[in-house]
Amino acid sequence: MAKSLDEIAASLQEEVDRDARETLSPQVFARWKNPVGFGRMENPDGSSHIQGTCGPVEFFLMVEASRVKKAGFVSSGCAATLASASMAVELCQGRELSRAATLSGEEIARGLGGLDAHDRRTADSVAQAVRLAAENALGK
């Protein structure tokens, strides 16, 4: 009996997940599968769009009383990019906007339990997107 398209897709996804679990840390895998803050934001106070190491990253900030009330992102990048952006969302929320503007790739990597050299570059790209979004909000 021939497999349905849904069965083929499910089988391929299981294979991708199995391979990813072998190469990604548990923290990166979890955030790749369920990123915090993923989605476009309507009327952000600050936003940025960069071409990151593994694809484009858009980062959004909503600010209230000089603090980041809400952060979000959109990216079609690799697992490490999505995980880094997800961690950046959590690290930004509640911070003073001026402090969010100084978020580093090192802080993001540390929050993910460490990253290898390639994935660390994705964290640096995400930190750049956060800084630009914060600077954009500060300039308003």
N, C-alpha and C positions, 0 to 999 in steps of 0.2 A: 504494500500500500504506500502511495506517495505521501510525503510529509507536506503539511500545509505550510503556507508562507509564514504564519505565526509560529509554528513549531521550528522552522528553520531559523527565524529571527531569534527566538528564545535560546536555541542551541548556540548560535553565534555569540549572543550576549553572555551566556555562561562561560564560553571559552575566553572571551575578552576579560571578564571578571577574574577568572582563574589566573590568567597570565598577569593581570594587574596586581593581584594579591601577592604574586611572587616577586614583583619588582618594586612595589610601593610600600611605604611604611603604613601601619594600620591607620594612623591619623590622616595621612594624605589620601588613602583609599576611601576612608569614611567621608571626608569633605568633598572628594571628587564625586562620589555617588549622591551626596546630600548637601550641596553647598548652602551655607547660610548667606542670605542676602542676595541671592541670584534673581535678577529681574530688572527691567528698566524702571526708572523712577520718574514720575511726573513732576515737573517744576522743581528740580533740585536747586538748592542754594549754590552749590558748586558741582562742577562736573569736569571730566577729562576724558580724552580718547587718545590712546597711544597704541603703537604697534609694538607689542611686547615680544619677548624672546620666542614664545611659542604661539603667537597669534595676537589679535587685537584685544585690548582691555578697555572697557568704559567703566568709570567709577563715578558714583553719585553720592552727594552728601546733603542732608537736610540739617540745618543748624537752628538752634533755639538758645537764646541767652548765651551766645558764644561757645556753646557745646554742641558736639555732633549728636543730634537726636536720633538720626537714622542714616545708615550707609547701605549702599547696594552696588552691584556690578553686573555687567554682562560681558561674557567672553566666549569665544569659540576655541580657546587655546587648549593646551594639553592638561592632563590631570593635575600636574603640579601648579599650573597657572590658576586653575579653578580652586584648588585647595588653598593656595596663597591668598587669592582674593577673598575667599570665604573667611580665612583667619584675619585678614586685614579689616573686614567688616566688623568682626567682634572686637578687635583691638581699638578701632576708631570710636565705636559707639560709647557715648558718655564722656569722651575726652574733650578737653578744651580744643577748639579748632586750631589754635596755634600749635598745640602739642601734636595733633593729628598730622599737621604739616611736616613734622619731623619723623614720622614713622619710617623705620628702616627695614630693608630686606632681612637684616640680622634678627630683628624682633619678630618678624613674620616667621622666619625659619625656626627660631627658638620655640615659638608657639606651636609649630608643627612637629616638634621633637627632633629637629635637625633635618637638613636636606643635603643631598650630594651637590657637587659643584655645578652641574647643569641645572638642576632644580633650584639651586640658590639664585641663579641668574633670573629665573622666573619670579622669584620673590622680590628681587631688586626691581624688576620691571613693574610689578604691582605696587611696590612702595613709591615708585615714580608717579604712577597714576594717582595714587592717594594724595601725594604732595601737590600735584597739579590741580586736583579737584579742590583741595583745601585752599590753595593760593587763589583759585578762581572765586571761591566763597569769600575769602578775606578781602578780595578786591571789590566786592559788591557793596 
